[in-house]
Amino acid sequence: MTPTRVHSGGKTASPSTARAINDRLALGFLQREGPLTAGQLKTLTGLSRPTVADLVERLQDAHLITVVGEAGAERRGPNARLYGIVADRAHLAGVDVRTDSVSVCVADLLGRTLAEASLPIDAKTASAPGGPDAGLPAVEAAVELLTRTAAQAGAVPLHSVGVGAPGLLDPVTGTLGHTGWLPQWHTALVTALRERFPTQLLLENEANLAAVAEQRLGAARDRDTFVLLWLGGGTGAAVVLDGVLRRGASGGAGEIGFLPVPGTGKLPAWTGCEGGFHSLAGGPGLCALVRSHGLASEGVDIHAAEQALRSAVAAVQGSEGAAVEDAFLDAYADGVAIGAAAVSAVLDPGCVVIGGETGLAGGDELARRVQERVARMSPVRLEVRAGTMGGAAVLRGAVLTAMDAAQDDLFAPES
């Protein structure tokens, strides 16, 4: 039987290369479309029937796909067999590391959740000053959480682990850079995970992972170029240009919390972003606006402030007597628009997604007001969208990153 030969750049691929390309093509359709018959694979890939028969047999022998059922009760037999990816070939995990909590999710090779758990971290214990043992209880608790969750998912070993954390990620070393505003246990946790799980560990900035999730599953599914503006307890941004996540020369692309802006009364410093955009639109700015408009008490935290934001949105959308809430939303949109306008003027992404817990709380109402203000400030056209995944985007982005790595490895042709 003559193998399919693929032409690329005027050259004819070797038989082994052609088989590898065909296998990856078929696996891609099986991943995106779900179980398929050989006839459906033939239609989708454009390959000949004999070539599809060969690749199906090859992928079954490699334990990458298996028969999962039949298509149509009236059409039984070999031609009706449904083939699907062997999802339990490997497990993978996502880890979302915050300053006061850790969340983990263990999934199968298709990214389907098998077990999920979270754990609050005592901020005082975790950030206690000292030597190498500073924050050790937090590190041990986080490692145990992932170990226990992986055991709940089954006996299949973890192939890849994606970890999202705030802070600067050095693109050369793949480690979290030293910062003065994050607890020491974050760096120690990454080291401990590498020691405990002899597997592929992928560390990424939390806003970047949120952008991955919003692009694959959320508000930016139709966008190859956009910026995610992460608003919550922390503030950040992720830059996606022509489908590629851009991290910058030192990993600092998107650290918009440090952007000097008017209205804060001071300038940020490398040890902290107080006085930057974070103070205007992040947790401190939102809490201050909630208090100043009388929507919460002096002791309001970010969670209560986000609830006040949700309530304000509901009030202005549900009645005509919500003057205070309307003024509060206008004031917050003013601050967020400064960052969005700066991003638009420098990058011209065409779209900004307001993500994070705060973006989810403000929803379409906040996005609409921000877009109106940016339009008055800049001639560059910008669509502002509300993120749909909130704080869950980081964990989901970590799972997707681990899934991509596992599939790239397991789906790679044998040499």
Secondary structure as UniProt FT lines:
FT   STRAND          7..8
FT   TURN            9..10
FT   STRAND          11..12
FT   HELIX           15..33
FT   HELIX           38..45
FT   HELIX           49..61
FT   TURN            62..63
FT   STRAND          65..70
FT   TURN            73..74
FT   HELIX           78..80
FT   STRAND          81..85
FT   HELIX           87..89
FT   STRAND          91..97
FT   STRAND          101..107
FT   TURN            109..110
FT   STRAND          113..120
FT   HELIX           123..126
FT   TURN            132..135
FT   HELIX           136..153
FT   STRAND          158..165
FT   TURN            171..173
FT   HELIX           185..196
FT   STRAND          200..205
FT   HELIX           206..217
FT   TURN            219..222
FT   STRAND          226..231
FT   STRAND          235..241
FT   TURN            242..243
FT   STRAND          244..246
FT   TURN            253..254
FT   HELIX           256..258
FT   TURN            262..263
FT   TURN            270..271
FT   TURN            274..275
FT   HELIX           277..281
FT   HELIX           283..292
FT   TURN            293..294
FT   TURN            298..299
FT   HELIX           302..318
FT   HELIX           323..347
FT   STRAND          351..355
FT   HELIX           356..377
FT   STRAND          383..386
FT   TURN            390..391
FT   HELIX           392..410
//
